[in-house]
Amino acid sequence: MSQEALRSAPPSSIADEAPDDVPESLAEVSSPPLTFLLEEVRSPGMVRADIDALIVGLGRPPAPDEPPRERADLLLGLLDRSNPVGDYTGSGGMKVRHAAKEALLAMGYPYAMELPPELLETKGADARKPGLSVGNATLAVVSALYQSVGMVGVWILLEYLRMPAAAEVTFGIGSVLWLFTGLSLMGHHSRSRDMQSIASTVLWAAAVVWILIALPLALFSYGVALLFVPWHLALWTAISLRPEAETEEAPTKRSAQSSP
């Protein structure tokens, strides 16, 4: 059977669509071994579906004729930080390394004892799906509203100091704040690190400016200004909407001539 034929029928579809009365031995024969799935991921013509098939294969119990030591060694190889395959991410957001870790733990004693200690402390971290949470989005909107109210206080202060175009300055700063808050939310929703990074710079700058405003006011108000000046909301928003960590994307599919 050719590699293209195997790709056309990934293991997940076989396991999901197989009737209940199909013998388990037949299902195991129909599922390619992990060594084959790993070679497909390493091949020049690798596509995202190959990563998904490997992750699904790692989640299956070992075949009766599969030596446990051989399977454990394969999993330990995927857990090695120097192995780039472990950083490949499937369509569901799970990394190959995390799937290999769960598979090794499922093997039980003594193989689970070989799991590197540093991975025990970060259990589930690789499977976390980055993105915009409802809490962070709500915090950003509330923070922008509160900072807009704070800008009214800044406008009153500038008017008191008889600064020219005080209204235009405060309105312009408030507009920039809303613009980049929205840009950050869009960046997290669309998973665009460029938008996240640009917006994050402005959000951190806003937090620093509010801190510089709050500190001198706190000296004249016995610290009361620290409670009302929105430096805390601006700072927490900048932290919550910081750019996501980069994940290694799967290599792009090569031309049909280069595929095996």
BELWO-V828268 format. One record per backbone hydrogen bond with DSSP energy under -1.0 kcal/mol. NH is the residue of the N-H (numbers start at 1). CO is the residue of the C=O. E is the energy in kcal/mol with one decimal. If there is no record, write none. Layout:
BEGIN
NH;CO;E  NH;CO;E
END
This chain:
BEGIN
6;2;-1.5  7;3;-2.1  8;4;-1.6  14;10;-1.4  15;11;-2.5  16;12;-2.1  17;13;-2.1  18;14;-1.1  22;19;-1.2  27;23;-1.7  28;24;-2.3  29;25;-1.8  30;26;-1.9  37;33;-2.1  38;34;-2.7  39;35;-1.9  40;36;-2.0  41;37;-1.6  42;38;-1.7  46;43;-1.5  50;47;-1.3  52;48;-2.1  53;49;-2.3  54;50;-1.9  55;51;-2.4  56;52;-2.4  57;53;-2.4  58;54;-2.3  59;55;-1.1  60;57;-1.0  66;63;-1.8  71;67;-2.1  72;68;-2.8  73;69;-2.2  74;70;-1.9  75;71;-2.3  76;72;-2.6  77;73;-2.0  78;74;-1.6  79;75;-1.6  83;80;-1.9  86;83;-1.1  87;84;-1.1  88;85;-1.4  90;94;-2.9  93;90;-1.5  96;88;-2.3  97;86;-2.4  99;95;-1.9  100;96;-2.4  101;97;-2.0  102;98;-2.3  103;99;-2.0  104;100;-2.2  105;101;-2.2  106;102;-1.9  108;105;-1.2  112;108;-2.8  114;111;-1.8  115;112;-1.5  119;116;-1.2  121;117;-1.1  125;122;-2.3  128;125;-1.0  137;133;-2.1  138;134;-2.6  139;135;-2.4  140;136;-2.2  141;137;-2.0  142;138;-2.7  143;139;-2.7  144;140;-2.2  145;141;-2.3  146;142;-2.6  147;143;-2.7  148;144;-1.8  149;145;-1.8  150;146;-2.2  151;147;-2.0  153;149;-1.2  154;150;-1.8  155;151;-2.4  156;152;-2.3  157;153;-2.2  158;154;-2.6  159;155;-2.4  160;156;-2.2  161;157;-1.9  162;159;-1.3  163;158;-2.8  169;165;-2.2  170;166;-2.3  171;167;-2.5  172;168;-2.3  173;169;-2.3  174;170;-2.4  175;171;-2.2  176;172;-2.2  177;173;-2.2  178;174;-2.2  179;175;-2.6  180;176;-2.4  181;177;-1.8  182;178;-2.4  183;179;-2.0  184;180;-2.0  185;181;-2.2  186;182;-2.5  187;183;-2.4  188;184;-2.3  189;185;-2.1  190;186;-2.6  192;187;-2.3  196;192;-2.0  197;193;-2.6  198;194;-2.2  199;195;-2.3  200;196;-2.3  201;197;-1.6  202;198;-1.2  203;199;-2.3  204;200;-2.4  205;201;-1.9  206;202;-2.4  207;203;-1.8  208;204;-2.2  209;205;-2.4  210;206;-2.3  211;207;-1.9  212;208;-2.3  213;209;-1.7  214;210;-2.6  215;211;-2.2  217;213;-1.4  218;214;-2.1  219;215;-1.1  221;217;-1.0  223;218;-2.5  224;221;-1.7  227;224;-1.7  229;225;-2.8  231;229;-1.5  234;230;-2.0  235;231;-2.4  236;232;-2.5  237;233;-2.3  238;234;-2.1  239;235;-1.9  240;236;-2.7  241;237;-2.5  242;239;-1.2  258;255;-1.1
END
